[in-house]
Amino acid sequence: RFLSRRRFAQWLEGEIKRAHVNWDVGSTFAVLLLLAISGFSLTAILLSLLAPEISPLWRVVIALFVALLSPSTVIIWLRYKQRQFIRRVEMVLPDTLALMANALRSGMSFQQAIELVAMEGLPPLREEFAIVSRTIALGASLEEALQGLVERVPSTELELVVTAVLVQREVGGSLARLLDIAASTVRERLRLRQEIRAETSLTRGSAFALAFGLPILVFVFANFATPVTGSEPWSAPMFTTSTGLKAWVAIIVLEISGWFWLRQVLETLEG
């Protein structure tokens, strides 16, 4: 159990560091625990008030489901911050590589080029290379410092560049030329990615409408249509019976699962 808690704390610490937010593990864990307890308590109270005919067992099951789902909002937000940070890094990566290549041509060593980027580079890579420079100054090898950079910034483009640099240092050759080629390659990959994203913008909009817009519109129009005929809204049993509330749980689970599946498909197309 202690090892499980330690692994969870290490995993959570890694997620926070990669998101580059000013949080600590203890505070984040407290927020996750608070969300779980609040989700369970509020769900149990609302079910008792709105649907007292539901059996206590089903109330506990639904409340536990909400309690497990609530903390995931923080993880989703951290992953969103990670993607934002990686995009910012990849936007300035070609210019950073070009700066390093020019520094190498002027006679600087690779370590001096890293220090130059740490002082005069573009954020947020400037801060990351400052950490690399400090790590080397504390006695770590260049390979260890660059691997730490890749762990903090899990960008595919940056990982490719670091791998190419490490291989080039082993086999020899012009490192400045390699960085020029890497800069042009990364720039071209980013351009193609933007074009693909623009081409799939209609598909992404259709996916969002299919996942959320269409079900909501059908629900709203069907409920507006039934009162016109003088009868109660057709969805009224969904709020007053146990079967209806179970249907709501199934709908929410299917909607969220479908949206995540569509997101994975779109990310595969864009990647």
Protein Blocks (a to p, Z undefined) as FASTA:
>chain_A
ZZmmmmmmmmmmmmmmmnopabdfklmmmmmmmmmmmmmmmmmmmmmmmmmmbcfklmmm
mmmmmmmmmmmmmmmmmmmmmmmmmmmmmmmmmmmmmmmmmmmmnopafklmmmmmmmmm
ccfklmmmmmmmmmmmnopafklmmmmmmmmmccfklmmmmmmmmmmmmnopafklmmmm
mmmmmmmmmmmmmmmmmmmmmmmmmmmmmmmmmmmmmmmmmmmmmmmnopacfklmmmmc
mklmmmmmmmmmmmmmmmmmmmmmmmmmmZZ
